[in-house]
Amino acid sequence: MKMVDLHRQYLGIRDEVERAMGEVIAQSAFIKGPAVGLFEQELAQWLKVRHCIACGNGTDALLLSLLAVGLQRGDEVIVPAFAFAAVAETVLLLGGVPVFADVDPRTFNIDPASVARLVSGRTRVIIPVHLFGLPCDMAALTAIAKEHGLKIIEDNAQSLGAVCRMPDGTSRYAGTVGEIGCTSFFPSKVLGCYGDGGAVFTDDDELAARIRALGSHGWFTKYDSRYVGLNSRLDTLQAAVLRVKLPRLGAWIAARRSVAARYTERMGGLPSVVTPAGAAYATHVYHQYTVRVPAECRDGLRAALAKEGIPSMVYYPGTLCEQPAYRDACVCDPAMRHAGTLPATVLSLPMDSELTDAEVERVADAVCRYFTDNEKRCHE
Ligand SMILES: *Cc1c(COP(=O)(O)O)cnc(C)c1O
């Protein structure tokens, strides 16, 4: 068993993928070939957003977004303390200051109350990270951003296809609520390609034009550099793979949800296991199925699963505030209570759209058995 079985998914789309890649190679339009523009249009349509600008990877998507909003040296950007490194490093690379907010331990997502505490005269941007497949509370964050004139750049690398329900009764796809949304097509993401890839979303024509130019050396027309940009493009080969996969995204998300529902049915009753929470304001796409268990038994559970050939992963083994590269250059919410408790208590179980019922039962059986055998020890 694997955490994410990419090969099994490939077998189901093999002929189409090989045909699409073969076409690109036959045309030899490796950079900015027709599949790139077509994929951008198709994904924008899927997400009901005006612009999709493909780029080299999800980290570049964040960097391009921060460049596009004109982040200046010393500007503060509020990001979650429990998340992937990209949100901190891109801010720091531009001379900005990451300000780490606490997270809600049930949803793992940035806590709007902490964000509100951290807004200062230097704050320019909030980057909510929609972690593990569940969007953040975008209504609450949008209200804070409006009140203080801040931009929202959503990190939607893990929640493509999830929906945010807004207080006015409308629904929007995660990544299309803030001024800008970012995603990654890293192979293990909900929509992954066969290498690196990413994209930026926005409804703002001017931002879209700037982001597109920034990803291409700041050019609006070739060799005419209007901004200090970078080279960040989605390969035509990757776009061709993504065009095969996009029509299946809805079905793959549905498959993830039924795996998650079965896991929760089997493990939700265990006194030592906290299964992933939903939220009234969003739908979940289960990029990860992450449980919380008492710190005393997390590594024991992980070892017991490994002994039965069941992989599991700790996302993430530390908070961003304690990383050696960031800790001297950042600000942390002094009232932080929860983010620091997660690295020792979280465990992500195998999750992808191809897991069989038998495999799901095998994982659930192994978790249940571990706690039957160790329940007392975990609570001492
Ligand atoms: C994967 C990921 C990224 C970065 O994406 P890359 O394509 O690997 O650069 C950024 N943020 C989050 C939350 C991610 O999960």
The ligand as an SDF file (V2000), in Angstrom:
LIG
                    3D

 15 15  0  0  0  0  0  0  0  0999 V2000
    2.4950   21.6150   -2.3610 C   0  0  0  0  0  0  0  0  0  0  0  0
    2.2570   22.8860   -1.6810 C   0  0  0  0  0  0  0  0  0  0  0  0
    2.8500   24.0960   -2.0920 C   0  0  0  0  0  0  0  0  0  0  0  0
    3.9430   24.1820   -3.0930 C   0  0  0  0  0  0  0  0  0  0  0  0
    3.7370   23.5880   -4.2820 O   0  0  0  0  0  0  0  0  0  0  0  0
    4.9860   23.1630   -5.2160 P   0  0  0  0  0  0  0  0  0  0  0  0
    4.3110   22.9180   -6.5150 O   0  0  0  0  0  0  0  0  0  0  0  0
    5.5890   21.9490   -4.6080 O   0  0  0  0  0  0  0  0  0  0  0  0
    5.9270   24.3110   -5.2670 O   0  0  0  0  0  0  0  0  0  0  0  0
    2.4960   25.2490   -1.4430 C   0  0  0  0  0  0  0  0  0  0  0  0
    1.6260   25.2520   -0.4360 N   0  0  0  0  0  0  0  0  0  0  0  0
    1.0510   24.1230    0.0050 C   0  0  0  0  0  0  0  0  0  0  0  0
    0.0830   24.1940    1.1250 C   0  0  0  0  0  0  0  0  0  0  0  0
    1.3550   22.9040   -0.5830 C   0  0  0  0  0  0  0  0  0  0  0  0
    0.7820   21.7900   -0.1320 O   0  0  0  0  0  0  0  0  0  0  0  0
  1  2  1  0
  2  3  1  0
  2 14  2  0
  3  4  1  0
  3 10  2  0
  4  5  1  0
  5  6  1  0
  6  7  2  0
  6  8  1  0
  6  9  1  0
 10 11  1  0
 11 12  2  0
 12 13  1  0
 12 14  1  0
 14 15  1  0
M  END
$$$$
